[in-house]
Amino acid sequence: MERDTGTSNFQSSFVVWEDGTIALRFDYDYAVRRLNAYENSGVQPEDARTGRCRKEWERYTMRVSNGEIFPRRGWECVLGRLRSYERFRLTPEQWMEKYGTGD
């Protein structure tokens, strides 16, 4: 499994086994909700340390009027972006505090 670097409260959504295979620790619906929480920061993972804040970027999740969260793209895109956020080893709340604009 992935090595824990000691970042408090962070637990990756992914498990990387010794043979290199990757599995989800939780179910896909949880992964979609977690990605939505990261995307709510208004900052993409590739912009995190640049100070850049794009006004136009494609979210891979959406929240509908009744509060439910759905993916807007295929599972490869959703899990790929989630993995990009999680490489920083921050929870969505920590991400928002460190990089978020709240847009």
C-alpha positions as CSV (number, residue, x, y, z in Angstrom):
1,M,0.0,0.0,0.0
2,E,0.9,3.6,-0.3
3,R,3.3,5.0,2.3
4,D,1.8,7.5,4.7
5,T,3.9,10.6,4.9
6,G,2.4,11.7,8.1
7,T,0.0,14.4,6.7
8,S,-2.7,14.5,9.4
9,N,-6.2,13.2,8.5
10,F,-5.2,12.4,4.8
11,Q,-6.1,9.0,3.5
12,S,-5.8,8.4,-0.2
13,S,-8.7,7.1,-2.2
14,F,-6.3,4.8,-3.9
15,V,-4.4,1.7,-2.8
16,V,-1.2,1.0,-4.8
17,W,-0.1,-2.6,-4.3
18,E,3.4,-3.9,-4.5
19,D,2.9,-5.3,-8.0
20,G,1.9,-1.9,-9.2
21,T,-1.8,-2.4,-9.5
22,I,-4.1,0.4,-8.2
23,A,-7.5,-0.1,-6.6
24,L,-10.0,2.3,-5.1
25,R,-10.1,2.3,-1.3
26,F,-13.7,3.4,-1.3
27,D,-16.5,3.1,-3.9
28,Y,-16.8,5.2,-7.0
29,D,-19.6,7.4,-5.7
30,Y,-17.4,8.4,-2.8
31,A,-14.6,9.2,-5.3
32,V,-17.0,11.5,-7.2
33,R,-18.1,13.3,-4.1
34,R,-14.4,13.7,-3.0
35,L,-13.4,15.1,-6.3
36,N,-16.3,17.6,-6.1
37,A,-15.0,18.8,-2.8
38,Y,-11.6,19.4,-4.3
39,E,-13.1,21.1,-7.4
40,N,-15.1,23.5,-5.1
41,S,-11.8,25.2,-4.3
42,G,-11.8,26.8,-7.7
43,V,-8.2,25.7,-8.3
44,Q,-7.0,22.8,-10.5
45,P,-4.2,20.6,-9.2
46,E,-1.8,21.8,-12.0
47,D,-2.3,25.4,-10.9
48,A,-1.8,24.9,-7.2
49,R,1.8,26.2,-6.7
50,T,1.7,28.7,-9.6
51,G,-0.6,31.3,-8.1
52,R,-2.6,31.1,-11.3
53,C,-6.4,31.0,-11.0
54,R,-8.3,30.2,-14.2
55,K,-11.8,31.6,-14.5
56,E,-12.7,29.1,-17.2
57,W,-11.9,25.4,-16.6
58,E,-13.9,22.2,-16.9
59,R,-15.2,20.6,-13.8
60,Y,-15.5,16.8,-13.9
61,T,-18.3,16.8,-11.3
62,M,-21.6,18.7,-10.8
63,R,-24.1,19.2,-8.0
64,V,-27.8,19.3,-9.1
65,S,-30.5,21.3,-7.5
66,N,-31.5,18.5,-5.0
67,G,-27.9,18.4,-3.8
68,E,-26.8,15.1,-5.5
69,I,-23.4,15.0,-7.0
70,F,-22.7,13.4,-10.4
71,P,-19.7,12.9,-12.6
72,R,-19.6,14.9,-15.9
73,R,-16.9,12.8,-17.5
74,G,-16.0,9.2,-17.7
75,W,-14.4,7.3,-14.8
76,E,-10.9,7.7,-16.3
77,C,-11.1,11.5,-16.2
78,V,-12.7,11.6,-12.7
79,L,-10.2,9.2,-11.1
80,G,-7.3,10.8,-12.9
81,R,-8.1,14.2,-11.7
82,L,-8.8,12.9,-8.2
83,R,-5.4,11.3,-8.2
84,S,-3.8,14.6,-9.3
85,Y,-5.3,16.4,-6.3
86,E,-4.4,13.6,-3.9
87,R,-0.8,13.7,-4.9
88,F,-0.5,16.7,-2.7
89,R,-1.6,14.6,0.3
90,L,-4.1,17.1,1.5
91,T,-7.7,16.5,2.4
92,P,-10.3,18.6,0.4
93,E,-10.6,20.9,3.5
94,Q,-6.8,21.3,3.7
95,W,-6.6,21.9,0.0
96,M,-9.3,24.6,0.2
97,E,-7.5,26.3,3.0
98,K,-4.1,26.3,1.3
99,Y,-5.1,26.9,-2.4
100,G,-8.8,27.6,-2.6
101,T,-10.4,30.7,-4.0
102,G,-14.0,29.5,-3.3
103,D,-15.1,30.3,-6.8
